[in-house]
Amino acid sequence: MPRASGGTAPAVLLLHGDERFLVEEKARALIAGWKEELVSDFGYEPLDGGALTAARLQDAILQAPFLDPIHVVWARGVPATRAESMAPGLAQVPATTRLLMTINGRIGATNKLAKAVTAAGGKVEESSRMRGRALTDWTVKRAEELGLTRTVGMQVARVTHADLGVVDSELRKLAAYKESGAKLTPEAVNELLAGAREDEVFKLTDNILPHPTAQAWTIARNLTRSGYQPTSIAYRIARHLALVLEVRAKQDRGESLQNIQGNMSQHSFVVQKAYDAARSVQPDRLEAALRAIRDYEWEVKSGQVDAELGLEVLLSRL
C-alpha cells in the first residue's frame, strides 16, 4: 500500500509538466502543509535540482529526523533531461521522510524516475499546458477566488498572454486595485492589464531581429499612441535581446532546444522564438544592441532626448 502523509497527500510526490506555474503552486502548498508538522528548522531540507546528484538526493532522503517527527525534502527544479539519473536515489525511502521532487519540464510515464517514485509508494502528477476553454475556466475561477467578478476573469482571459504566471499576476494587480477602493470598470481593467498589448509587443520583438523591419516602426508608434510608455517598450526589447543572447550561448555549447527549454524559467514558446532568432544574429551584435538601449534609457532619464522620438532613433541604431 502506498505510504500517505497525514491526509491524502502521498509521502513521496513527483510534480512535472509544461505548466510550470501549476507545478510550483502545488509544490508550495504541499511544502507549507508538511512544514506545519515540524517543530524546528532542521526538519526541512531544500535541494537545488540543477546541481543535484542521485547520491546527494539519497543522503537527504535517508537523513533521520533530529527534533522533528518527519524529515521534509524538496528537490526543486530538476531538469527534465537529468530526471532519470535521479532514480537510484530513491532506492530506499524511510517512513519518516516526506519527499517532493519538481521537474523543469515534462517526463514520460516510462521515465526511470517516475517508476522509482511509484515503486516507493509515491505518486506522479503532470500539469499540462492549459489552452482554450480550460485556460479561460482557470482564469475565471482564480478571479473569483481573489474577489473579482466572473466578467473581469473573462476579460483577463481574452487579452492576457496565455501564461498562467502572467494571468495570476494580472489578476492580483486588479484585486489590489479594487481593494484600494477604486472602481474596477471595464475601461480601468483594460488600462491596467499589461497583457492587453502583449501580442503587439511580441510582434515588435519578432520584427527586431536580425534587423528592424519597416513594420517595427509602425508597431512601436501604435504602442506609444495606445498609451504604452516608450521606455517600457525599450525595456521589453532589451529583455528579448538578452534572452536571445543567453540562448545563443547555449546553442554555441551544443545544447538542444528541448534541453534549453527544460532549463529556463521562461515560457517554452518564448524560448522557441528566441532559439529561432539566435540562429540569425551574432553575439557581438546583440551586445551592441543592449548597449544602445542602455544609452537610450540614460539619455531619456537625463532629459537629453524625447522618449518617443528617441525610441525611433533607437530602432534605427538596432
N, C-alpha and C positions, 0 to 999 in steps of 0.2 A: 504494500500500500504506500502511495506517495506520502512523504512527511509533510505535515502542514504546520504553519507557524501561527498560532492564535487566530482564529477566524478562518477565512477561506484562502488567504494568500499562501502559496507554497513556500517552503523554506529555501528552495533554490529556484530562481527565476531568470530566464534569459529574454531580454527585450531587443527586438531588431526591426528593421523595416525602412522604407523610403521616407516615411513621415517622421522625421527626427523630432519634431516638436512634441508629438504624442508620446514617443519613446521617453523623452526627457521628463515630460509631465507625469507619466505613470511612475517613472523611477523615483522622482522626488516625493511623490505621495507615499510610495511604499517605504522608502527610507525613513520618512518622517514617522510613519506608523511603527516601524521596527525600533527606532531610537527612543520611542516612548517607553519601551520595555527596559531601557538601560538606566543605570544609576550613576554612571561615570562616563567620561570621555574615552576611556580606554577600550570600551566595547565596540567602538565604531572605527573601521579601517578603510578609508577610501584608497583606491588604486588607480593610477594613471594608465588607462588601457593602451595608450600609444607606445609606451615603453615596457609594457608588461610581458613577462615570460611565464611559461607554464610552471616552472619551478617556484617563482615568486608567488604566483597565484596559489599554488599548493601550500606553501608556507603559511599564507594568510588564512586559508581555509582550515588548516589543521591547528591553528592557534587556539588554545583553550581560553575560555573566559577568565578574567582576573577577578574583578569585583562584581561583574555583571552576570546575569543568568544566561545570556547568549552573547555571541560574538558576531557582529554585523560587518559584512564585507561588500563593498560596492566596487566592482571592476568597471570603470566608466570609460566609454568611448573606445572600445576595442575595434580597430579597423577590420572591416569585413574580410579583407584579404588575409588577415592573420588569425581569424577566428578558430580555424581547425587546429592550429598549433597550440591552442589553449586547452584542448580536450584532455591531455594527460593530467592536468592539474586537478581535475575533478574525479580522480580515481577513487578517492575516499572523502566523504563529507560528513563530519561528525554531527550528531543530533543537536549540538549546541550552536552550530554555525548557521547563520542566515546569509545566503549568497545571492547577490543581484549582479547580473552582467548586462551591460548595454553595448550594442554593436552600432558602429557608424556605417549604416547601410543594411542591406538585406542579405540573409543567408538562406540556403535551401534546406529542405527537411532532411536531406541525406548528409548534411554537414556533420562532421565528426563532433563538433562542439555541441550541436543540437542533440545529437544522440547521447552524448555524455551527460547532458543535463537531464534528459529523460531517464537515463539509466540510474541517475542519482535520486530519482523520485521527484524531480522538478518539472517545471513547465516552460514551454517556449511560446512566446506571443509575438506576432508580427503586426506592425502598424503600417498598413498600406497607404499609398498616396491617395488623398481624398480629391475627388473631382465631381463636377456636375451637381446633382441633387444631394449627394452625401455631403459635399462641402457646404452647400447652402444650409442644409439642416443643421450641421455642426455650428455654423456661424450664428444662426438664429437661436439655437439652444444656449450658446455661450453668451449671446447678447442678453437673453432673459436672465441668466444666472448673475449677470452684472447689473441688473436692474434697468436694462434698456428694453425698448419695445420690440416686438417681432418685426415691425415695419423698419426700424433702424437696422436690425440684423439683416434684413433683405437688401437694404440699400448698401450696406457694407459689402455684402456678398457680390453685388453687381459691379462695384467699382474698384475693389481692392485686389491686388495681385494674389493669385491662388497659392498662398503660402500661409500655413496656419500660424506661424510665428508672427507674421505681419498682421494677419487678421486679428489675432488676440491683442496685439499691441494697439491697433487702431480702436478696437472696442473698449479697451481700458482707458484710452485717451478720451473717448466720448463719454464714458461713465464718469470720469473725473470732472469733465466739463459740466455735466449735468449736476453732479454733487455740489459744484460751486454755486449753484442757484441760477445759472444761466438757462435760457430756454433752448432746448435742442430741436430746432426746426429742421426740415429737410435741407434748407439752404445752408444752415450752420453746419450740418453734418457734412455736406459736400465740400465746404470750405476747410473743415478740419481734417478731412481724410487726405493724407499724403498720397495714398494709393489711387486717388481719383484720376491722377495724371500719370500713373505708373507706366501704362502702356506707351505713352508718348516719350517718357524718359528712356525706356528700353529701345524705342525706335531711334532716338538720338544717339545712344551709345552704339547701336548697330551701324550707324552711318558715320562714325568717327574713324574706324579702322578699316583698311590700312591707311586711308587718307580721308579727311572730311569730304562728304559729297555735298552737292548743292542743297539736297534735302535737309542736311544737318542744320543749315542756317534757317531754313523755313520752320523746322520743328522747334528750334531754340526760340525763335521770335514768337511762335504760337504759345509756347510755355510761359514766357515772360508776360505776354499780353493777358494770359489767363490768371495771372497772379503769382506764378512760381518765381521765387527770387533768383536772379542771375547767379549769385554766389552759391546758392543751393544746387543749381544746375552744374556749375563748375565742380562742386564737391562730389556730385554723383558721377560725373565724368572721371574725376580722379580716382574714385573707388573702383570704377570699372577698369581703368587702365592699370591700377595697382594689382587687381585680381588677374588680369591678363599677364602681367609681368610675372606674378607668382606661378601661374600655370605654365608659362613658357619655361621657367626654370625647371619645373618638374618634367616637362616634355624633354628638355635637354638631358635630363638624367635618365631618360628612357622609361619613365612611368606611363602606364596606360591610362586612358580616360577613366575606366572603371575604378582603378586604384586611386586616381586623383579625386574623383567624386566621393569615394569612401572615406577619404582622409581630410576633407574640407568641410567646414560648417555651412557654407553657402548651399542654397537650393541646387539640386543636381542639374536642373535646366539652365541656371545661371552659369554653372561651371562648364556645361557643354558649350554654351555660346562663347565663353572665354577661351575654351580649348580650341575651338574653330578659328577664332580671331588670332590666337597666339601663333598660328602657323604662318600668318602672312605679314608679321612685323618683327623687327629685330629688337632685342632688349634695350640697346642704346637709344633707339628712337622712343621707346616707351618711357625711359628715364628722363629724356629731354622733354617729353610732353608733360610729365609730372612736375618738372621744374618750372615749365611755363605756366602751369595752373597755380603753383605756389606763388610765382611772381605776380600773377593777375590778382590773386586774393590780397596780397600785400599792397598792391597799387590801389585797390578799391578801398581797403581799410584805412590807408593813409590819405585818401582823398585825391589821389593823383589822376584817377580816371573815373568816368561814369560807369557804374556796374554793368548796365545793359549794353552800352556801346563797347565797353571793354570786353564783354563776352564774345561779341562778333569778331573783334580783333584776335582774341584768344583762339577761336576756331580756325582762323587763318594761319596762326602760328603752329597749330597742331598738324 
